[in-house]
């Protein structure tokens, strides 16, 4: 990897990592939700500081270039994050439906008891 590209990769990785921490500290995101992004930021920093490790992994897996490995791995990670987020959303919708039904039943009971 050319030195200029490595410096750029390190800067982007650090900016991503610091931004993730900043969002968490300001309360715009919860730590449990941001853990995966923090880990991804650490992996990005490590990968940009030590490109020979990535090249060795790519060679071991039979992938010709480090860029192809990074694209493949990051696409897989993002798909996994998307799946986890979708499952969380589905569970939240189920809980919301149950809570709405329970609230309606409680309101009905209150109205009935007030009428008596």
N, C-alpha and C positions, 0 to 999 in steps of 0.2 A: 504494500500500500504506500503510495507516495506520502512524503512527510506532510505536505500541505493538506492532503485529504485526511490524514490521521489527526492533525490538529483540529480541523473542522469537525470531524466526528466526535472528538473529545469535547469540544465546545458545545455541540448540539446535545450530547449525552448529559453534560453537566447542567445545561439550561433546563432540559427536561426533568432531571432529578430535582433541581432546586425549585422548579415550578410546582412539582408534585408536593414537595414539602410545604411550600408557601400556601397552596390551596388547602392543605390539611390544617395548618396552623391558623389560618384565617377563618376556619369553620365552614368553608365552602364544600368540604367533603369529609367523610368519616374515615378514620384510620383503617377500619376493617375493609372498607371499599378501596382504599388507596394502596394497600399492601402489595397487591399485584403490580401496580404501576411503579412503586418504589423498587421492587425486585427487578422489574424490567429496566428501570433506570440504572441500577447497579450493573446488570448484565451488559447494558449498552456502554457504560464507562469502562468496564473490564475489557469488553471486546474491542473498543477503540484504542485502549492503551496497549493491548497485547494482541495485535493482529496475527502473529505466527500461531498462536493457540487456535484461533478460528480457522486458519489455513490447514492446520493439522487435523482438526475435526472434520473439515470439509473433505480432505483427502481420504480420511478413514471411512467416511460415509460414501465415498465414490462420487462426490460432487466436485466439478472441475474448478469452480471459482468461489471465493469467499462471498462475493456479492449474491450469488445464487443461493448459498447456504443461508445468508442473512435474510433474504427475501422469503425463502421457504419457511424458516423458523419463525420469523415475525408474523407471517401470514397465518401460520398455525396457531400461534399464541393469540392473535387477535380473534380468530375464529372461536377459540376456546373461551376467551373473555366474553365474546358475544353470546355464546351458548349459556354460560353461567348467568349472565345478565338477563337473558330471556327466561331462564328457569326461575330466577328471583322475581321477575315481573309477574310471571304466571302465579306463583305462590302468593304474592302480594294481592293480586286481583281476587284470588280465592278467599283470602282473609277479609278483604274489603267487602265481598259479597256476604259472607257469613256475619260480619259485624253490622252491616246494613239491615240484614234480616232480623238479627237480635234487637237492634235499636227499634225497628218497626214494631216488633212484638212488645217491647217494653213500653213504647208510647201508647200502644193499644191498651195495655193493662192499666196504665196511668189514667187514660181517658175513661175507661170503664169504671175504675174506682172513684174517680171524681164525679161521675154521673150518679153514683149510688148514694 
